[in-house]
Amino acid sequence: MGPVAVCPGTFDPLTHGHLDIIRRASSCFDAVVVAVLENPGKAPLFPVEDRVSMIKEAVSDLPHVEVASFSGLLVEFAAARGARVIVKGLRAVTDFDYELQMAQMDRTLDGGVETFFVPTSPQWSYLSSSLIKEIVRFGGDVSEFVPPFVQRRLLEKLAPEKE
């Protein structure tokens, strides 16, 4: 088997921007593991099991993509999966500042891991999971930004009360 890559993130919720990076990574590597972070320090809207389930549904047409949750160090998760590449999507320069720091730390922790930065396609460059949640909270339409099943789940959790 050839190179295995890990695409990590919180994915709370999954957006078309995330899917853009996952799909593009799947065309470059023999196998991609979407690594859903279970971070007890954050309070995600969706439990990790739900995030994993939604991503599995979204990538069901990609035969070499696996979805799994993890907690702890990303480099340890990657090593356990036989991955030597971490793929990170970048929307803007502000993402790069943070992700470069993370990539350098990952490389320090495990000298055999490489981070590949992939710029998000322009049509998704402004998307963030936080913005999506805020739009739904205020009754806005996010149908062009997330898969339909993700939108339904968001509405179940966040739709404003109707008077």
C-alpha positions in Angstrom: 0.0 0.0 0.0 1.2 3.5 -0.8 1.1 6.7 1.2 -1.6 7.1 3.9 -2.7 10.6 4.9 -4.7 11.9 7.9 -7.1 14.8 7.6 -7.7 16.0 11.2 -10.3 18.3 12.5 -13.2 18.9 14.8 -15.8 19.0 12.0 -18.5 20.5 14.2 -20.3 20.5 11.8 -18.9 19.2 8.5 -19.0 21.8 5.7 -18.4 21.7 2.0 -15.0 23.3 2.7 -14.0 20.3 4.8 -15.3 17.9 2.1 -13.3 19.8 -0.6 -10.1 19.1 1.3 -11.0 15.5 2.0 -11.9 14.8 -1.6 -8.8 16.4 -2.9 -6.6 14.5 -0.5 -8.3 11.3 -1.5 -7.2 11.9 -5.1 -3.5 12.3 -4.0 -3.1 9.5 -1.5 -3.8 5.8 -1.5 -5.7 6.0 1.7 -7.1 8.9 3.8 -8.2 8.8 7.4 -10.5 11.6 8.4 -9.5 12.0 12.1 -12.3 13.6 14.2 -10.9 15.2 17.3 -12.6 14.3 20.6 -11.4 17.3 22.7 -12.7 17.4 26.2 -11.6 21.0 26.4 -14.1 22.1 23.8 -17.8 21.9 24.0 -18.9 20.8 20.5 -22.5 21.0 19.3 -22.4 17.4 18.1 -21.0 14.5 20.1 -18.0 12.8 18.4 -20.1 9.8 17.3 -22.5 12.0 15.4 -19.7 13.9 13.7 -18.1 10.6 12.6 -21.5 9.4 11.4 -22.1 12.5 9.3 -18.7 12.4 7.7 -19.0 8.7 6.9 -22.3 9.5 5.1 -20.7 12.4 3.2 -17.7 10.4 2.0 -19.5 7.1 1.4 -18.6 7.4 -2.3 -14.9 7.5 -1.6 -13.6 3.9 -1.2 -10.2 4.7 0.2 -11.4 7.1 2.9 -11.9 6.0 6.5 -13.4 8.0 9.3 -12.3 7.6 13.0 -12.3 9.6 16.1 -9.3 10.3 18.3 -8.1 12.1 21.4 -4.6 12.9 22.4 -1.7 13.6 20.1 -2.4 13.7 16.4 1.1 12.3 15.6 0.4 9.3 17.8 -3.0 8.7 16.0 -1.3 9.1 12.6 1.5 6.6 13.5 -1.0 4.1 14.8 -2.7 4.3 11.3 0.5 4.0 9.4 0.2 7.6 8.1 3.2 9.8 7.6 1.3 12.7 6.1 -1.1 15.1 7.7 -3.3 17.2 5.4 -4.5 20.6 6.6 -6.8 22.9 4.7 -6.0 26.6 4.7 -8.6 29.3 4.2 -6.5 32.4 4.9 -3.2 33.6 6.2 -4.5 33.5 9.7 -5.1 29.7 9.3 -1.5 29.4 8.1 0.0 31.1 11.2 -1.7 28.6 13.5 -1.3 25.6 11.3 2.4 26.2 10.7 3.0 26.3 14.4 1.1 23.0 14.8 3.0 21.4 11.9 6.4 22.4 13.4 5.3 20.9 16.8 4.1 17.7 15.1 7.4 17.4 13.3 9.3 18.0 16.5 7.2 15.3 18.3 7.6 12.8 15.3 10.4 13.6 12.8 8.8 11.2 10.3 5.6 13.1 9.8 5.1 15.7 7.1 2.3 18.2 7.0 0.8 19.1 3.6 -1.1 22.4 3.4 -4.0 22.5 0.8 -5.6 25.8 0.1 -9.4 25.6 0.2 -11.1 26.2 -3.1 -12.1 29.8 -3.4 -15.9 29.2 -3.2 -15.4 27.8 0.3 -12.6 30.0 1.6 -14.9 32.0 3.9 -16.7 29.1 5.5 -16.2 28.0 9.1 -18.2 25.7 11.3 -18.7 28.6 13.8 -20.3 30.8 11.1 -22.5 27.9 10.0 -23.8 27.4 13.5 -24.4 31.2 14.0 -26.4 31.4 10.7 -28.6 28.5 11.8 -29.2 30.0 15.2 -30.5 33.1 13.6 -32.8 31.3 11.2 -30.6 31.6 8.1 -30.3 29.1 5.3 -27.0 27.1 5.1 -28.1 24.7 2.4 -25.3 25.8 0.0 -22.6 25.3 2.7 -23.3 21.9 4.1 -24.7 18.5 2.9 -28.5 18.3 3.3 -28.3 15.7 6.2 -25.9 18.0 8.1 -28.4 20.9 7.6 -31.2 18.8 9.0 -29.2 17.9 12.1 -28.2 21.5 12.6 -31.9 22.6 12.4 -32.8 20.0 14.9 -30.3 21.4 17.4 -30.2 25.1 16.7 -33.3 26.3 14.8 -34.8 29.4 16.5 -38.2 28.9 18.2 -41.1 29.9 16.0 -43.7 32.1 17.6 
